[in-house]
Amino acid sequence: MKAALSRLSLERPATLAHALRLLADSCRSERLTPIAGGTDLYVYLNAGSLTATRFFDLSGIPALRGLRVTPGGVLRMGALTTFRELGAHAKVAAGWPSLAAAARVIGAAQIQNRATVGGNVANASPAGDSLPVLLAHDALVRVASVRGEREIAFASLHTGYRRLALEPDELIVSFELPPAPRGAPAFFRKVGTRAAQSISKVVFAGLLHAGRASAPDLVRLAWGSVAPVPVRAAGAEAALLASPPSRAAAAAALAALDRDIAPIDDIRSDREYRSAVARNLLAQFLRTAHPGYSRG
Ligand SMILES: Cc1cc2nc3c(=O)[nH]c(=O)nc-3n(C[C@H](O)[C@H](O)[C@H](O)COP(=O)(O)OP(=O)(O)OC[C@H]3O[C@@H](n4cnc5c(N)ncnc54)[C@H](O)[C@@H]3O)c2cc1C
């Protein structure tokens, strides 16, 4: 460990109110850094890239736990929900299959047992695998501080590379995902070097509802690793909403996708590769979402 353990301090609040008070007080000097599963933080500490010395462990706070579907069909999950819990939950698999699919390919079993959805979102990596899924599902993020609670639309949460629209004294408490429209196929694909323990080169979550009208009435295409923050492909979505499913509509969406995303070159991949993979994923999603996209 590059950070000497003797320099680090750790608080272990047992209630959300106590945690929020500790956090607010710490903002006057060195802000306490929250630890959920620690799977990102321990890596940063070990690498010496984290300069923080004061931490507080969220794992003993019951108000941050819990995974349930409300009578109105909304999925409510506490920030400490692990990917193991998400991947194994029958109601998540039935109602939000792309979330269950993402949970099952985040790290391997050891990581899934500790890694939390709140930590994945707050770590704010553009390659975080749950982020496009929450974006495609129009999630709401509930955050709290000593000043009270508020909700943030997931689409407004990430304001820049590893930047969040959270105040320093705020914690993520939970997420809410509305029910997906009945009959809207959900799709998740992560492309990395290998199936497990791999950071995504491109990650995609799609939702499309053909409805009774000739053109789809809902299309959400959400991407990770193709911009500094998770993004929706607005031009491709508009192209699909404009006409009935056909090969021409799919071609228009693929052309628009190139203008929607701006992948970067980095050590894992170059821009051209990421763009080609993104196009292939969209084409695959459309073929599975509606047979019309394969017809001339
Ligand atoms: C071997 C390995 C494989 C991995 N594979 C993947 C993968 O396939 N896909 C993927 O997306 N990620 C992967 N990760 C990254 C990591 O496991 C995930 O990002 C995980 O979800 C982080 O959750 P955590 O609870 O461990 O977060 P922590 O490490 O505890 O925290 C991460 C960040 O979030 C902040 N934070 C945590 N909880 C809150 C909260 N409630 N409110 C505000 N801030 C909070 C912390 O202060 C910290 O800045 C991998 C990591 C490792 C080590």
The ligand as a Gaussian input file, in Angstrom:
#p B3LYP/6-31G(d) Opt

LIG

0 1
 C      -10.818000      -6.447000     -10.082000
 C      -11.862000      -5.383000     -10.341000
 C      -12.778000      -5.569000     -11.357000
 C      -13.756000      -4.591000     -11.615000
 N      -14.647000      -4.803000     -12.644000
 C      -15.560000      -3.856000     -12.922000
 C      -16.474000      -4.042000     -14.009000
 O      -16.461000      -5.052000     -14.711000
 N      -17.372000      -3.057000     -14.261000
 C      -17.429000      -1.918000     -13.516000
 O      -18.281000      -1.054000     -13.796000
 N      -16.582000      -1.721000     -12.474000
 C      -15.657000      -2.657000     -12.158000
 N      -14.774000      -2.463000     -11.127000
 C      -14.837000      -1.216000     -10.361000
 C      -15.631000      -1.304000      -9.030000
 O      -15.713000      -2.611000      -8.545000
 C      -17.049000      -0.733000      -9.215000
 O      -16.991000       0.598000      -9.692000
 C      -17.883000      -0.789000      -7.903000
 O      -19.250000      -0.723000      -8.247000
 C      -17.555000       0.303000      -6.923000
 O      -18.412000       0.132000      -5.805000
 P      -17.843000       0.112000      -4.332000
 O      -19.014000      -0.044000      -3.436000
 O      -16.734000      -0.849000      -4.157000
 O      -17.286000       1.619000      -4.270000
 P      -16.133000       2.259000      -3.358000
 O      -14.803000       1.841000      -3.842000
 O      -16.439000       2.075000      -1.919000
 O      -16.385000       3.804000      -3.710000
 C      -16.236000       4.292000      -5.027000
 C      -16.473000       5.823000      -5.025000
 O      -17.822000       6.102000      -4.714000
 C      -17.911000       6.934000      -3.550000
 N      -19.138000       6.470000      -2.888000
 C      -19.449000       5.198000      -2.558000
 N      -20.713000       5.142000      -2.075000
 C      -21.207000       6.410000      -2.113000
 C      -22.468000       6.990000      -1.757000
 N      -23.492000       6.259000      -1.274000
 N      -22.633000       8.319000      -1.942000
 C      -21.619000       9.092000      -2.449000
 N      -20.399000       8.595000      -2.795000
 C      -20.206000       7.262000      -2.629000
 C      -16.630000       6.680000      -2.793000
 O      -16.289000       7.747000      -1.940000
 C      -15.650000       6.546000      -3.963000
 O      -15.320000       7.819000      -4.463000
 C      -13.802000      -3.412000     -10.830000
 C      -12.878000      -3.246000      -9.781000
 C      -11.917000      -4.214000      -9.540000
 C      -10.938000      -4.003000      -8.414000

